[in-house]
Amino acid sequence: MSVITFSHQTVLLEETVALVEPLEGRVIIDGTLGGGGHAEALLERGARVFGIDRDPRALEAAALRLARFGDRFTPVKGEFGDAVSLVPGPVDGFLLDLGVSSPQLDVAARGFSFMNDGPLDMRMSDVGETAADLIERLEENELADVLFNYGDERHSRGIARELKARLPKTTFAAVDAVKAGFGRKAWPKDIHVATRTFQALRIAVNAELEQLEHALASLPTLLKVGGRAAIISFHSLEDRAVKQSFRALCGDAPDDTPRGLPVFKVQVANFKSLTRKPITASEAEAEKNPRARSAKLRGVEKVS
């Protein structure tokens, strides 16, 4: 296991730190530790940080990077959806940088990327079901639903049929199955033909939306009064979940309330929004780091 190469370009760093307000002595959970970029910035401002990650490579790399902060940094192996049980609380801040880190995408053996051939794995941890296992286990209609619901893949039925027929064990074999799933004339022109399928498989393998749901539900317990949550999302499913949950915490009706019906408060408004609209990357950051182009940052503060 190499930790030297676990280097990740942190997205919306200054904006996230400003939202969380890591003043000296405050306790903050970085639920997606990754390479430790956000955690380092929080520690440099005097906060104590618990860094959660299920990827042992990320934990080892971050522990080396942040060793200079001594006992103000604590690495925690686990999933951010379990933060309430992993970290003694309540805490002053909680941040998530969702999605896949660059080291995970760049290492072929991790199986996340359709650009490098490797085992069809996609696990952020080293345990549990791989993407190849998932494809083999699910019925064709179930697999098609995963591709459609998690990847917004319009050709999910044809792709699922090919994946089940071929049962690919490598990323390139999976790409070939996707290409065979629908005619070349229908291939998207702005993204790789396998982008949506790989996104959907990754989300399913790592139960990413379930983890996010657990984390969002835990915020009233996890945060102390004055505590802040900041979440960076990278696709519409994540952002929609964050947006609707934050609106509910702030006592607002969800966006999908039918027009003409009475609007009821979802719950007592013991949170306030810190971002009327999502914060996005500047042109300079997006040009320097293409991954930042789709990033959306939202924040809330517990007020009572």
Secondary structure, 3 states (H helix, E strand, C coil): CCCCCCCCCCCCHHHHHHHHCCCCCCEEEECCCCCCHHHHHHHHCCCEEEEEECCHHHHHHHHHHCHHHHHHEEEEECCHHHHHHHCCCCEEEEEEECCCCHHHHHCHHHCCCCCCCCECCCCCCCCCCCHHHHHHHCCHHHHHHHHHHHHCCCCHHHHHHHHHHHCCCEHHHHHHHHHHCCCHHHCCCCCCCCHHHHHHHHHHHCCHHHHHHHHHHHHHHHEEEEEEEEEEECCHHHHHHHHHHHHHHCCCCCCCCCCCCCCCCCCCCCEEECCCCCECCCHHHHHHCHHHHHCEEEEEEECC
